[in-house]
Amino acid sequence: MSLTTPLKDKDVMDLEVGDVVYLNGTIYTGRDMAHIRIMECLREGKEPPVALKGAAIFHAGPVVKKKNEEWEIIVIGPTTSARMEPFSETLLGKFGVKAIIGKGGMGKSTQEALKKYHGVYLLSPPGCAVIQAKFVQKLSTVYWLDLGMPEAIWVIEVKNWGPLVVAIDSHGKSIFEEVKEKALRKMHEILTESGGLS
Amino acid sequence: MKLIDEKSLYEIALELVKRSCTRIAPDAMALLKRAHSNERNLAAKKMLETMIKNAELAKETNKPLCQSPGYPVIYAKIGCATKMEANIPKIFQKAIIESTKKGYLRPSIVHPMTRKNPGDNSGRGVPDVEVELDPDIDYAEFIISFKGCGSEVANISKVLTPVQVGKDWIGIKKLVLESTIAAGGIPCPPTAIGIGIGGQMHYAAKLSRKAVSVREWTDINPDQELAKLENDLLVSVNSLGIGPAGIGGDTTALTVKVEMASTHTAICPVAINFHCWVARRSGVRIYSDGSVRFKEDMYEPKNEIIPCKGNPFSANHILFKHRRPRIH
């Protein structure tokens, strides 16, 4: 399925766990420090530098190079989303973010926020930074570069970026939760067989 | 005996950094391909295919495989015959800074508390240099390993008591399985799991990192008891079904490596160290006659593949062919 940002409720509500998505339009990168600063903006009543309503936030920090005063992308790929778990409720509830993209999965509070405010978590293949840089049309601009190259907010135009897999949908389903439940049952089985849980 | 000077070591260090960032170690690639052909979950198979394609593309285009360079550790092994006039940490730091300027490494090293990023991957104690003296070798060996830090988030260490170790080391096995489940997709599976057992906490932690950073992922532990434990753990971990990227599947780990040191009678420290599939490891040997050989160029997969008994998803066990250096 092909989607274009800014995303609407309907766009994400049609998606289910396991669906494959290709994304077009503007996306923003954001890691720990950018998230912390967005929360500071909220506390101080300031506007963040990017429009977050209907936005897709990519947990990523690219490798970039400046060439003739323009930023050029070398590679880009996802970072561990679990670190951004504390921000999901606010990002979706207060700012209207619709898609979170990253790797490794997210937890219960994100799952609940995605259901409550209609959002989706998309998984991007981990460690595959060369392939993903190919979908970048343009690095439009950068905010908060004082945070360092990885932690700044990079505004990126993408075309047909994918395949991204819907890993947590807006109906409360999560691939990671299902995988974890199965794994726990299997571990119990292994340890019982070995006599470790008698 | 040829002298290793600052200039020649710097050139070698630059090459090591470039190689390790733009390609994955050949042993890891062999395991990825094997995992891909064995994977039964279709989405997981696709994920593995993308990983292999990305690694091949990075090598072709000389680009960093992954946007995050992780954290660098240099493992140096120095023989008695080695003559060296070079400040090893300084030379590798210089090579890392230069490679950052060239775009092979994203500037990712920061002050741990202020989070200030100097912008060139320099910083106190970076890279970590671990030096070992070995009187029996006639070369100096340098292995550089950039290990991703998503996988670091999932690491654990615990000092077990003898009772907690339990019969047939069930306590250790339980710790490995629990931490693998807690880690889920976070450490970018399929992973290599390094396990350090013994010493004190710091020693176990160092062994756990070394286990997945220095050893080839296809080797067999010369300690038979540990080789068996590695195999048992690999079978158990892969039966959990966490899969590539954590989306479910047969391939959760490519290999499990255990390193051990004796400990005190009261304790059994255990450290579990996850390495993502991106095996950015490159090594070199500088022989006493001055000849330089890169370890991955010396890597020769053995034709004869010995799969582990009863485990279709285990390592290929392609044996590393040790070439004895010529003695002058």
Interface residues (C-beta under 8 A of the other chain):
Chain A: G18 M33 A60 G61 P62 V63 K65 I74 V75 I76 G77 T79 T80 A82 R83 K103 G104 G105 L123 P125 P126 G127 C128 A129 V130 I131 A133 L147 G148 M149 P150 E151 P163 V165 A167 I175 F176 E178 V179 K180 K182 A183 L184 K186 M187 I190 L191 S194 G195 G196
Chain B: A43 K46 M47 T50 M51 K53 N54 L57 A58 T61 K63 P64 L65 C66 Q67 S68 G103 L105 R106 P107 S108 V110 R115 K116 N117 G119 G148 G150 V153 G166 K167 D168 I170 G171 K173 K174 L177 E178 T180 I181 G184 G185 I186 P187 C188 S236 S239 L240 G241 I242 G243 A245 G246 I247 G248 C276 W277 V278
